[in-house]
Amino acid sequence: MGANKSVIVVGGGIVGLSTAYFLQKEGHQVTVLEKSDITSGASFVNAGYITPSHIVPLASPGMISKGIKYMFNSSSPFYMKPRFDLDFMKWAWYFKKSSSKEKVERAMPIIRDINLLSRELYEDIKASGDLGDFHLERKGLLMLYQTEKARDHEMEVAQKAGDLGLEVNYLDASGLQKVEPNVDLNALGAIHYECDGHTTPSQFMERMVNFLPKVGVKLRKNEEVLDIVSNGDAITKVKTNKNEYHADEVVFAAGSWTSALSKKMNINLPLQAGKGYRINVAGPTNITMPAILMEAKMAVTPMKGFTRFAGTMEFSGINKIIRKERVEAIAHGAARYYKGLKISEEDKSNAQCGLRPVTPDGLPYIGTSLKHKNLTFATGHAMMGWSLGPATGKLVTELISGKKLSMEIVPFAPQRKF
């Protein structure tokens, strides 16, 4: 059992901060290195879902053909920008190999288990009072459909979710009206995953950023890791644009940037940045239920003080370019389901984006490096980063502390074969 280690966590998103949170609870000395000021990025612009229902990984049958179909339509929900990039081409090949029915079936119970662990940990963090009374609700998630085709597709997923012990309910148009009474919905019905919860990410992140320094975590903002020095099978030094650090353990939780970080260690970590967008609407929308608009492939979440419309998966490399046509697609999609909803030009002009780290098989990388015994990976959560932040932080803490793991993590092995 290794108590009281010094640990460097590279990355100050939900995964990095959750890791720091649980590490300090175990008595470790933690330093978080984050190249931004921790006010933006994927941890701030996501839909805020805690989603045991999202049991189907992104790498599922048919996704690559959809990507190819959408490749030249930059407003499509799943957009792969055509580009000659060897890492991307390798990743796309691994993604295609991972998109088999058998691999998806194997992944489902694993995704359920880590989501349920994380849901419980969000409840624990709330009960601890550490972050005060932050927004955390468990109303479930509506999968709203306008066509029978979308309904039939989701029914198959719902059946599997039910078989895995998750709470699912089926709502026709009148049932939907009862659940969401103050909104005129243009939908045939919904599948209601009662197992899901939601939060307001910006509120949670701000509370975490305020809390961690009070319990001794050193939060080093605007510090970018430039180099990592190793000796034999151990990392000995981490150099940033401002300082040099020595620690017993290092955690890579740098989201979409973890692949570039790993290259410094001669480790190939297949990972691509999947850009997502969000529009916040501060005015009253009367929307009280989180929902995924199935045909529009986007998410809607009532948050503390505003309603968030989020979505799209864009593979165009690491950049923060906001494509107006993609923002418009989200606004149009929302208006198709919520009659009378108008998203203002101002709200659209304030849209933001974030980069989600996507692995080829849709499962995150959580585990110790094969090359460096004091390096742990915590990244690659794709569209479930928010949902899986606390569970990942807990598992990494258990690994570093030499404790019994809360769940089996072999499927998340960072250097697994695709």
Helices and strands as residue ranges (DSSP letters): E 6-10, H 14-25, E 29-33, H 42-45, E 49-50, H 63-70, E 78-80, H 86-98, H 101-128, E 136-137, E 141-145, H 148-163, E 168-172, H 173-179, E 189-193, E 197-199, H 201-214, E 218-220, E 225-231, E 234-240, E 244-245, E 249-252, G 255-257, H 258-263, E 272-281, E 291-293, E 298-303, E 306-315, H 324-337, H 345-349, E 352-358, E 365-368, E 375-379, G 382-384, H 385-401, G 410-412
